[in-house]
Each structure stands twice: as structure tokens, then as C-alpha cells.
Amino acid sequence: MSATTITTTNLETGTWTIDPTHSAVAFSVRHLMVSKVRGNFDTFSGAITVDENGVPSVTAEIDVASINTGNEGRDGHIRSADFFEVEKYPTATFTSTAVKADGDDYLVDGDFNLHGVTRPITLKLEFNGVNPGMGNGPVAGFEASVVINRKDFGISIDMPLETGGSVVGDKITITLEIEAGKSA
């Protein structure tokens, strides 16, 4: 961890496991230069671990084959070698390297691996607090987002339009809505 890594007293020491039932990993991408296609990844896991000094770290894994845009044909194409190549690269992963304060919010630096390529990214994170939960221990809430360029991760299909531009944009916005429960 770098010298700028923050500590937090809002999360108890230990592991906070992402609850996929109450969380979402979503994305949006420009389509035909005028609208956005939105979708989710239905299968993912991860944890926030707070060490004895109050320093948090984050790990996450996404099953990229679980992509769901609400259109089976499009989802099949995205799973293919044109995009994710899920048979060769079944998961995307994130491992944090630093957490820094950014006003009332945070910046979470880390290594993101997608399509066999690892690049540093920075998630903009809002910490929504801790709730005592409903009898199963405390839960914490987070919202985070990042914009990546798909070509930086080797997803370089070009589908040009006759009038200029392309069918699928290069910039992908990833949005996380996370609820994590304190592990016993």
C-alpha cells in the first residue's frame, strides 16, 4: 500500500463479503453513436478486507459469461471471440492496490484483468455506511464506477458505420452497487 492509502474506522477489521443477491455489476456502452446498451453480469463475487490498522483492500471476480443485456443473440455475440472469448477468458478480476480519500468519497486504485489483459484502473467510490443488518451481522454499502476503453483490454473489434463512427463504442462505463456483509 502506498503512503497515500487511507484507513477507515467505519468498517470493522475483518472480511466483508459481497452479497450478490443485494448487489449489481452493470455496464453501459454507446450503440450506433446515439444510444446506450446497458447490461449486467449476473455472477460475481468479492470481498473487502480491513486489516488491523484499518487499511481496506478489495478483491473481486466476475464471470463474464454471465453477461445479460436482455437480448440472447447479442449476449451470445459478446461471449464470442469477437468480444470476451469466454471459453478462453472466463473471468474478469480486480485487486486493489490503494484506497485514497477524495473529499467525502474515495478513489480505489487497482489492477483490472479482462480478456487476459491487466491494466491499472481507478474506481470512484461512494461509501454509503454500515447498517447493523437484519440478524446476520452488519452490512456495508458502496457505489463505484469507472470508464474503461475496451481496446485497452484487447477487445478491438471494429464495426464501422457507413456514415462514420461505429456500431459499438470504445468507452465502457462499469457501475457497481455493492452490499457486503461482515464475515464471522
C-alpha positions as CSV (number, residue, x, y, z in Angstrom):
1,M,0.0,0.0,0.0
2,S,1.2,3.5,-0.8
3,A,1.7,6.3,1.7
4,T,-1.5,7.9,0.5
5,T,-3.5,4.8,1.4
6,I,-6.3,5.8,3.8
7,T,-7.5,4.0,6.8
8,T,-11.2,3.8,7.8
9,T,-12.8,3.4,11.2
10,N,-16.2,2.9,9.6
11,L,-15.6,-0.7,8.7
12,E,-14.6,-3.2,11.4
13,T,-11.4,-5.2,11.0
14,G,-12.0,-8.4,9.1
15,T,-13.6,-9.5,5.8
16,W,-16.7,-8.1,4.3
17,T,-18.1,-10.4,1.7
18,I,-20.1,-9.1,-1.3
19,D,-23.7,-10.2,-1.2
20,P,-24.6,-10.9,-4.9
21,T,-28.3,-11.0,-4.0
22,H,-28.2,-7.4,-3.0
23,S,-25.5,-6.1,-5.3
24,A,-25.1,-5.4,-9.0
25,V,-22.3,-5.2,-11.6
26,A,-23.6,-3.2,-14.5
27,F,-22.2,-1.6,-17.7
28,S,-23.2,0.7,-20.5
29,V,-21.7,1.2,-23.9
30,R,-22.6,3.6,-26.8
31,H,-24.6,1.9,-29.6
32,L,-24.8,3.3,-33.2
33,M,-23.3,6.5,-31.8
34,V,-26.7,7.7,-30.5
35,S,-27.9,5.5,-27.6
36,K,-26.5,3.2,-25.0
37,V,-26.9,-0.6,-24.5
38,R,-27.0,-1.5,-20.8
39,G,-26.4,-4.8,-19.2
40,N,-25.3,-6.7,-16.1
41,F,-23.1,-9.5,-15.1
42,D,-25.3,-11.9,-13.1
43,T,-22.5,-13.9,-11.4
44,F,-19.7,-12.2,-9.4
45,S,-18.0,-12.4,-6.0
46,G,-15.6,-10.4,-3.9
47,A,-14.6,-9.1,-0.6
48,I,-13.3,-6.0,1.2
49,T,-10.7,-6.9,3.8
50,V,-9.8,-4.4,6.5
51,D,-6.5,-5.1,8.2
52,E,-5.7,-4.5,11.9
53,N,-4.5,-1.0,11.0
54,G,-7.9,-0.1,9.4
55,V,-6.5,-0.3,5.8
56,P,-9.0,-1.8,3.3
57,S,-8.2,-3.9,0.3
58,V,-10.6,-5.2,-2.3
59,T,-10.8,-8.3,-4.5
60,A,-13.5,-9.2,-7.0
61,E,-14.2,-11.7,-9.7
62,I,-16.8,-11.5,-12.5
63,D,-18.0,-14.5,-14.5
64,V,-18.0,-12.7,-17.9
65,A,-20.1,-15.5,-19.4
66,S,-22.9,-14.3,-17.1
67,I,-23.4,-11.2,-19.2
68,N,-27.1,-10.2,-19.6
69,T,-28.2,-7.4,-21.8
70,G,-31.8,-8.8,-22.2
71,N,-31.0,-10.0,-25.7
72,E,-29.8,-13.6,-26.1
73,G,-28.4,-13.1,-29.6
74,R,-26.4,-10.0,-28.5
75,D,-25.2,-11.8,-25.4
76,G,-24.0,-14.7,-27.4
77,H,-22.1,-12.4,-29.7
78,I,-20.5,-10.6,-26.8
79,R,-19.4,-14.0,-25.4
80,S,-17.8,-14.9,-28.7
81,A,-14.2,-14.4,-29.9
82,D,-15.3,-11.0,-31.3
83,F,-15.5,-9.7,-27.8
84,F,-15.0,-11.5,-24.5
85,E,-13.8,-15.0,-25.7
86,V,-15.4,-16.5,-22.6
87,E,-14.1,-20.0,-23.3
88,K,-10.5,-18.7,-23.2
89,Y,-11.0,-15.8,-20.7
90,P,-13.9,-16.8,-18.4
91,T,-13.4,-14.3,-15.6
92,A,-12.5,-10.7,-15.1
93,T,-10.8,-9.8,-11.8
94,F,-10.0,-6.7,-9.8
95,T,-7.4,-6.4,-7.0
96,S,-7.0,-3.1,-5.2
97,T,-3.5,-1.5,-4.7
98,A,-4.6,1.6,-2.8
99,V,-7.6,3.4,-1.4
100,K,-7.4,7.2,-1.2
101,A,-9.8,9.8,0.2
102,D,-11.4,12.1,-2.4
103,G,-13.4,14.7,-0.5
104,D,-16.2,12.7,1.1
105,D,-15.7,9.9,-1.3
106,Y,-12.8,7.6,-2.2
107,L,-10.6,6.5,-5.1
108,V,-9.8,2.8,-5.3
109,D,-6.7,2.1,-7.4
110,G,-6.2,-1.5,-8.6
111,D,-5.4,-3.9,-11.3
112,F,-8.3,-5.0,-13.5
113,N,-7.9,-8.1,-15.7
114,L,-10.2,-8.5,-18.6
115,H,-9.8,-10.6,-21.7
116,G,-6.3,-11.7,-20.5
117,V,-5.1,-8.2,-20.2
118,T,-4.3,-6.5,-16.8
119,R,-4.4,-2.7,-16.6
120,P,-4.5,-0.3,-13.7
121,I,-7.8,1.4,-13.2
122,T,-9.3,3.8,-10.5
123,L,-12.8,3.3,-9.2
124,K,-14.6,6.4,-7.9
125,L,-16.3,5.1,-4.8
126,E,-19.0,6.4,-2.5
127,F,-19.2,4.7,0.9
128,N,-22.9,4.5,2.0
129,G,-22.2,3.5,5.5
130,V,-22.8,0.5,7.8
131,N,-26.1,-0.9,9.0
132,P,-26.5,-3.4,11.8
133,G,-28.2,-5.7,9.4
134,M,-31.2,-8.0,9.9
135,G,-29.9,-10.5,12.4
136,N,-27.0,-11.8,10.3
137,G,-24.4,-9.2,11.3
138,P,-23.5,-5.8,9.9
139,V,-23.7,-4.8,6.3
140,A,-21.9,-2.1,4.4
141,G,-22.9,-0.3,1.2
142,F,-20.8,1.1,-1.7
143,E,-21.4,2.6,-5.1
144,A,-18.5,2.7,-7.5
145,S,-17.9,3.5,-11.2
146,V,-15.1,3.6,-13.8
147,V,-14.9,4.2,-17.5
148,I,-12.6,1.9,-19.4
149,N,-11.6,1.6,-23.1
150,R,-12.4,-1.9,-24.4
151,K,-9.5,-1.7,-26.8
152,D,-7.0,-1.3,-23.9
153,F,-8.1,-4.8,-23.0
154,G,-7.6,-6.4,-26.4
155,I,-11.3,-6.2,-27.4
156,S,-10.6,-4.4,-30.6
157,I,-13.5,-5.4,-33.0
158,D,-14.3,-2.5,-35.3
159,M,-17.8,-2.4,-36.7
160,P,-17.7,0.9,-38.7
161,L,-20.9,2.6,-39.8
162,E,-21.2,3.9,-43.4
163,T,-21.8,7.4,-42.1
164,G,-18.8,7.4,-39.7
165,G,-18.4,6.1,-36.2
166,S,-19.0,2.6,-35.2
167,V,-21.8,0.2,-34.1
168,V,-20.2,-0.3,-30.6
169,G,-18.4,2.5,-28.7
170,D,-14.9,2.1,-27.3
171,K,-15.7,3.5,-23.8
172,I,-17.5,1.2,-21.4
173,T,-18.9,2.6,-18.1
174,I,-18.9,0.0,-15.3
175,T,-21.1,0.7,-12.3
176,L,-21.1,-1.3,-9.1
177,E,-23.8,-1.3,-6.4
178,I,-22.4,-3.3,-3.6
179,E,-23.7,-4.6,-0.3
180,A,-21.2,-6.6,1.7
181,G,-21.7,-8.5,4.9
182,K,-19.2,-8.8,7.8
183,S,-18.0,-12.4,7.8
184,A,-17.9,-14.1,11.2
